[in-house]
Amino acid sequence: VASTEMAAAATAAATTIAQLEARVTELEQRAGSSEKESAMAVRKAEAQLKAVKEALEAERASAANAQAEGGKFWTQLKEREAALQAEQKSHSATRVALEDAQKA
């Protein structure tokens, strides 16, 4: 009777161990899956961050370029204004010279 009880206890223990091992395997697979999902989420977030950083750099470059172009525009405008003022002075001097010549 004792050996039958021991055999039954051993069988029950083996069954319990097998169930626990199966549960451990299942949990390890879930954990591995969760780790893979987490790693994928991290990679996706890193890719999004990289894209945002690249877009930011592109915007900064565009803004710097626009600022440079704006500076160039204002420089050209001031140069044109100076040229027009010089031309106006030249016309004024010519007019004065013509008026003086008519008076003489």
QUIMOWO-V386092 format. One record per helix or strand of 3 or more residues. SS is the DSSP state (H for helix, E for strand). FROM is the first residue (numbers start at 1). LEN is the number of residues. If there is no record, write none. Layout:
BEGIN
<<SS:FROM:LEN> <SS:FROM:LEN>>
END
This chain:
BEGIN
<<H:2:102>>
END
